[in-house]
Amino acid sequence: MIIDKIFYKTLFKKLFSDTFELKLWDGSSEVYGEGEVKFKIIFNEPIPKADIIKDPSLTFGEAYMTKKIDIEGSVQTVIESLYNNKESFLSNSDKYASLLKMATNNIKNSRKNIEFHYDIGNDFYKLWLDDTMTYSCGYFKSKDDSLNQAQKNKVQHILKKLDLKEGETLLDIGCGWGELIISAAKQYKVKAMGITLSSEQLNKVKERVKNEGLEDLVEVQLVDYRELKNRKFDKVVSVGMLEHVGQDHLSEYFDTIDKLLNDKGVSLLHCITGIKTGGNNTWINKYIFPGGYVPGIAELINCMSERNFNVIDVENLRLHYGRTLEHWAENFENALPEIRKTKDETFIRMWRLYLNSCAASFNCGNITIHQFLFNKGVNNDLEWTRDYMYK
């Protein structure tokens, strides 16, 4: 036990950029750093040293979920402090950023992975998402924008970028709960199709389309994008879906977009991106997004170039996603009385850690998010400047 204590004290000595207190299972505690203590890390029991060295992300994540570790203070602050310390062992050794050997995301596995995350239930997501039920990065025109306003801003921003015209056909791959396709049909009178692998989402979108009286303009199907045959679209959009594709299937995704787009057609891809290289966090892969992969920016640009797509516009929305996640995390905490009626404490701690760690990752620049606008073939009818996006 003495050796364990020495290991923990040595490990944590240079782990965070802020002053903090470490309290061990025997009641002993120590403050690291100078000035005000920002948070307290409490070990309720020892955790095997070998597990920490092998995969700290998975080990600490599971320890927090199961109450082997407690945190006094903001979970987001703790993780940002971890990421901001470039001298920690987590920042200086590639072996600590090990990736799981993941099963390939074929059509069967993709459906299973999506169901794992999204079919938790509409009632759960409704408790902490905004009124539009949009589960992706918002677009904050002002820091004072509400989450609901930011999500509406995001949909409008995407629809304007696509420069939709009445009568055009639009495909939304991974349409979520349908806000984008419904808005596109109502505002631009396009024929919009949404596809999803979540039966919970499918049922909700169908209900919304019926309530809006848009059956003639909007269709939605429970289908994998690779299963769409003999269909072509003028515009194709994908928001927060590519992260589920997996590294082995990135080329397949862009090949499919090529087949689905009409000549001169335009596509918008909105996805989380790695700065230098792609990858995934082992804890998130196991508990939140199985089969997930965050692609590097260069990977995506290469995929577009290899298919002779013309890249029109690239926009970084990193800070917008940090703010979005902070809203979700706050809403989640406020909804705990309802969530506790159906979910246990391990689930709650898991989701708290997920939302806060993702906010920290974007705020600290570990990962970012981009919107890529590109078109198929030579299209000289596209707008020459960005002005049209902001009218």
C-alpha positions in Angstrom: 0.0 0.0 0.0 2.9 2.3 0.7 4.2 1.7 -2.8 0.8 2.5 -4.2 0.6 5.7 -2.3 4.1 6.7 -3.6 3.0 5.8 -7.1 -0.1 8.0 -7.0 1.6 10.9 -5.4 4.4 10.8 -8.0 1.9 10.4 -10.8 -0.3 13.3 -9.8 2.5 15.6 -8.9 2.7 16.9 -12.5 -0.6 15.8 -13.9 -2.6 19.1 -13.7 -1.9 22.7 -14.6 -3.9 24.0 -11.7 -3.5 23.8 -7.9 -5.4 20.8 -6.5 -5.8 18.5 -3.5 -5.3 14.7 -3.7 -6.9 12.7 -1.0 -6.2 8.9 -0.8 -8.2 6.0 0.6 -6.5 6.1 4.0 -7.6 9.7 4.6 -4.2 11.3 3.9 -4.1 14.3 1.5 -1.7 16.6 -0.1 -2.0 19.9 -2.0 -0.1 20.2 -5.3 0.7 23.7 -6.6 0.4 27.1 -5.1 -2.5 29.4 -4.4 -6.2 28.6 -4.5 -7.2 24.9 -4.7 -9.4 24.5 -7.8 -10.6 21.0 -7.2 -10.1 17.9 -5.1 -9.4 14.3 -6.5 -10.5 11.6 -4.0 -9.4 8.0 -4.3 -11.9 5.8 -2.3 -9.8 2.8 -3.0 -6.5 1.9 -4.9 -6.6 1.3 -8.6 -4.2 -1.2 -10.2 -1.0 0.6 -11.3 -0.7 -1.6 -14.4 -4.2 -0.5 -15.6 -3.3 3.2 -15.3 -0.1 2.8 -17.2 -1.7 0.6 -19.9 -4.7 2.9 -20.6 -5.2 5.9 -18.3 -8.3 7.2 -20.1 -10.2 3.9 -19.8 -9.0 3.2 -16.2 -9.8 6.7 -14.8 -13.1 6.8 -16.7 -14.2 3.5 -15.3 -13.0 4.5 -11.8 -15.1 7.7 -11.8 -18.1 5.8 -13.1 -17.9 3.2 -10.3 -17.1 5.7 -7.5 -13.6 4.5 -7.0 -12.7 8.1 -7.7 -14.7 11.2 -6.7 -14.2 14.7 -7.8 -15.0 17.8 -5.7 -15.4 20.7 -8.1 -16.1 21.0 -11.8 -15.4 17.9 -13.8 -14.8 20.1 -16.8 -12.2 22.1 -15.0 -10.4 19.0 -13.9 -10.1 17.7 -17.4 -9.2 21.0 -18.9 -6.4 21.3 -16.3 -5.2 17.9 -17.4 -5.2 18.8 -21.0 -3.6 22.2 -20.4 -0.6 20.6 -18.7 1.7 19.7 -21.6 4.3 18.3 -19.2 2.2 15.5 -17.9 2.9 11.9 -18.7 -0.4 11.8 -20.7 0.9 14.5 -23.1 4.4 13.1 -23.6 4.0 9.5 -24.5 2.2 8.0 -27.5 1.8 4.7 -25.8 -0.6 6.3 -23.4 -2.9 7.2 -26.3 -3.4 3.6 -27.4 -6.3 2.9 -29.6 -8.6 -0.1 -29.4 -8.5 -2.6 -32.3 -12.0 -1.9 -33.4 -14.4 -4.2 -35.4 -15.0 -2.9 -38.9 -18.1 -0.7 -39.3 -19.9 -2.8 -41.9 -23.6 -2.2 -42.3 -24.5 -4.7 -39.6 -22.0 -3.3 -37.0 -22.9 0.3 -37.9 -26.5 -0.2 -37.1 -25.7 -1.9 -33.8 -23.3 0.9 -32.8 -25.8 3.6 -33.6 -28.6 1.8 -31.7 -26.2 1.5 -28.7 -26.0 5.3 -28.4 -29.1 6.8 -29.9 -31.7 4.2 -28.9 -31.3 5.0 -25.2 -34.6 6.7 -25.9 -36.1 10.0 -27.1 -37.3 10.7 -23.5 -33.7 10.7 -22.2 -32.4 13.1 -24.9 -35.4 15.3 -24.6 -34.5 16.1 -21.0 -31.3 17.9 -21.9 -31.2 18.8 -25.6 -32.9 21.9 -26.9 -36.5 22.1 -28.3 -35.4 21.2 -31.8 -33.8 17.9 -30.5 -30.6 18.7 -32.3 -27.7 16.6 -31.1 -24.7 18.3 -32.8 -22.7 21.5 -32.5 -24.7 24.7 -32.3 -23.7 28.0 -34.0 -23.5 30.9 -31.6 -23.8 34.2 -33.4 -23.6 35.8 -30.0 -22.2 34.4 -26.7 -25.6 35.2 -25.2 -27.5 33.0 -27.7 -29.5 30.2 -26.0 -28.8 26.6 -26.9 -32.1 26.5 -28.8 -31.2 29.7 -30.8 -27.7 28.3 -31.5 -29.1 25.1 -33.0 -31.6 27.0 -35.2 -28.7 29.2 -36.3 -26.7 26.1 -37.2 -29.4 24.7 -39.4 -29.9 28.0 -41.1 -26.1 28.4 -41.6 -25.9 25.0 -43.3 -29.0 25.5 -45.5 -27.6 28.8 -46.7 -24.2 27.3 -47.4 -25.9 24.7 -49.5 -27.6 27.5 -51.5 -30.8 25.5 -51.9 -33.3 26.2 -54.7 -36.9 25.3 -54.9 -37.5 21.9 -56.4 -34.0 20.6 -55.7 -33.4 17.2 -54.0 -31.6 17.1 -50.6 -30.3 14.0 -48.7 -29.5 14.2 -45.0 -27.3 11.3 -44.0 -27.8 10.7 -40.3 -30.8 13.1 -40.0 -31.2 12.8 -36.2 -34.6 14.0 -35.1 -35.3 15.8 -38.4 -34.9 19.5 -37.8 -32.7 20.1 -40.8 -34.8 18.3 -43.4 -38.0 19.8 -42.1 -36.6 23.3 -42.1 -35.2 22.8 -45.7 -38.6 21.6 -47.0 -40.6 24.4 -45.2 -38.3 27.3 -46.2 -36.9 26.2 -49.6 -39.6 23.8 -50.9 -36.9 21.2 -51.7 -37.7 17.5 -51.7 -35.8 16.3 -48.7 -34.9 12.8 -47.6 -33.5 11.9 -44.2 -31.9 8.6 -43.3 -31.0 7.2 -39.9 -30.1 3.9 -38.2 -32.0 4.7 -35.1 -35.6 3.5 -34.9 -36.2 6.0 -32.0 -35.2 8.8 -34.3 -37.2 7.5 -37.3 -40.4 7.4 -35.3 -39.9 10.9 -34.0 -39.1 12.3 -37.5 -42.2 10.6 -39.0 -44.4 12.1 -36.3 -42.9 15.6 -36.9 -43.3 15.4 -40.7 -46.9 14.4 -40.3 -47.7 17.1 -37.8 -46.1 19.7 -40.2 -48.1 18.4 -43.2 -44.9 17.8 -45.2 -45.4 14.3 -46.4 -45.2 15.4 -50.0 -41.8 17.0 -49.5 -40.1 15.0 -46.8 -39.4 11.3 -46.6 -37.4 9.4 -43.9 -36.0 5.9 -43.9 -34.3 3.5 -41.6 -31.4 2.7 -43.9 -27.6 2.8 -44.1 -26.3 5.4 -46.6 -24.5 2.5 -48.4 -27.8 0.8 -49.1 -29.4 3.7 -51.1 -29.6 2.4 -54.6 -30.6 4.2 -57.8 -31.1 7.6 -56.1 -29.4 10.8 -57.0 -29.5 14.2 -55.2 -28.6 17.8 -56.0 -27.4 18.4 -52.4 -26.1 16.0 -49.8 -25.5 17.0 -46.1 -24.1 15.1 -43.2 -24.0 16.5 -39.7 -22.2 14.7 -36.9 -22.4 11.4 -38.7 -19.0 10.8 -40.1 -17.5 10.2 -36.7 -19.5 6.9 -36.7 -18.1 5.7 -40.1 -14.7 4.4 -38.8 -11.3 4.9 -40.4 -11.6 1.8 -42.6 -14.7 3.2 -44.2 -13.8 6.8 -44.9 -13.1 6.1 -48.5 -16.3 4.2 -48.8 -18.2 7.2 -47.4 -16.8 9.5 -50.1 -17.3 7.0 -52.9 -20.9 6.8 -51.8 -21.3 10.5 -51.8 -19.9 10.6 -55.3 -22.5 8.0 -56.5 -25.4 9.8 -54.7 -24.6 13.3 -56.0 -25.8 14.6 -59.4 -23.1 16.1 -61.6 -22.3 19.6 -60.3 -24.0 18.6 -57.0 -22.9 20.1 -53.7 -22.2 18.4 -50.3 -21.7 19.7 -46.8 -19.9 17.6 -44.3 -20.1 18.8 -40.6 -17.9 16.6 -38.4 -15.4 16.4 -35.5 -11.8 16.5 -36.6 -8.4 15.7 -35.2 -5.7 18.4 -35.5 -2.8 16.3 -36.9 -4.1 12.8 -37.0 -7.3 10.9 -36.4 -8.0 8.6 -33.5 -10.4 7.8 -30.7 -10.5 7.7 -26.9 -10.7 4.2 -25.6 -13.2 5.0 -22.8 -15.6 6.8 -25.2 -15.2 4.0 -27.7 -16.3 1.4 -25.0 -19.0 3.3 -23.2 -20.4 6.1 -25.5 -19.6 5.7 -29.2 -18.5 2.1 -30.1 -16.8 2.0 -33.5 -16.3 5.8 -33.5 -13.3 7.4 -35.2 -12.4 11.1 -35.3 -10.7 11.7 -38.7 -7.8 14.1 -39.2 -8.3 17.2 -41.3 -5.7 16.0 -43.8 -7.4 12.6 -44.1 -10.7 14.2 -45.1 -9.2 16.7 -47.6 -7.2 13.8 -49.2 -10.4 11.8 -49.5 -12.1 14.7 -51.3 -9.2 15.4 -53.6 -8.8 11.7 -54.6 -12.4 11.8 -56.0 -11.9 15.1 -57.8 -14.3 16.9 -55.5 -13.8 20.7 -55.5 -13.4 22.0 -51.9 -15.3 25.3 -51.8 -15.2 26.3 -48.1 -13.8 25.0 -44.8 -14.9 26.5 -41.5 -13.7 25.8 -38.0 -16.4 25.7 -35.3 -14.3 24.5 -32.3 -15.4 27.1 -29.8 -19.0 26.6 -30.8 -18.9 23.0 -29.8 -17.3 23.7 -26.5 -20.2 26.1 -25.7 -22.8 23.6 -26.9 -21.4 20.9 -24.7 -21.4 23.2 -21.7 -25.1 23.9 -22.3 -25.8 20.1 -22.5 -23.8 19.4 -19.4 -25.7 22.1 -17.4 -29.1 20.8 -18.8 -28.1 17.3 -17.9 -27.4 18.2 -14.2 -30.7 20.2 -14.0 -32.6 17.1 -15.3 -31.1 14.7 -12.8 -34.3 14.3 -10.8 -36.0 13.0 -13.9 -33.0 11.0 -15.2 -32.7 9.2 -11.8 -36.1 7.7 -12.3 -34.9 5.5 -15.0 -31.0 5.5 -14.9 -28.6 4.4 -12.2 -25.7 6.3 -10.7 -23.1 4.6 -12.9 -24.9 5.7 -16.0 -25.3 9.3 -14.7 -21.6 9.5 -13.8 -20.7 8.1 -17.2 -22.7 10.7 -19.1 -21.5 13.5 -16.8 -17.9 12.6 -17.6 -18.6 12.3 -21.3 -20.3 15.7 -21.7 -17.7 17.5 -19.5 -14.7 15.8 -21.0 -15.9 16.6 -24.5 -16.4 20.3 -23.6 -12.9 20.3 -22.2 -11.4 18.7 -25.3 -12.9 21.3 -27.6 -12.0 24.2 -25.3 -8.4 23.0 -25.0 -8.0 22.4 -28.7 -7.4 18.6 -28.4 -10.0 18.1 -31.1 -12.0 20.5 -33.3 -14.9 20.5 -35.6 -15.2 21.6 -39.2 -17.7 22.2 -41.9 -16.5 21.2 -45.4 -18.4 22.4 -48.5 -17.4 20.7 -51.7 -18.9 19.9 -55.1 -18.8 17.2 -57.8 -17.4 18.1 -61.2 -16.9 21.5 -62.6 -19.6 23.9 -61.5 -19.2 27.5 -62.7 -22.6 28.5 -61.4 -21.5 28.6 -57.8 -21.4 31.9 -55.9 -18.0 33.6 -56.1 -17.9 34.9 -52.5 -19.2 33.9 -49.1 -21.7 36.8 -49.0 -24.6 34.6 -49.9 -24.1 32.6 -46.7 -24.8 35.6 -44.5 -27.7 37.3 -46.3 
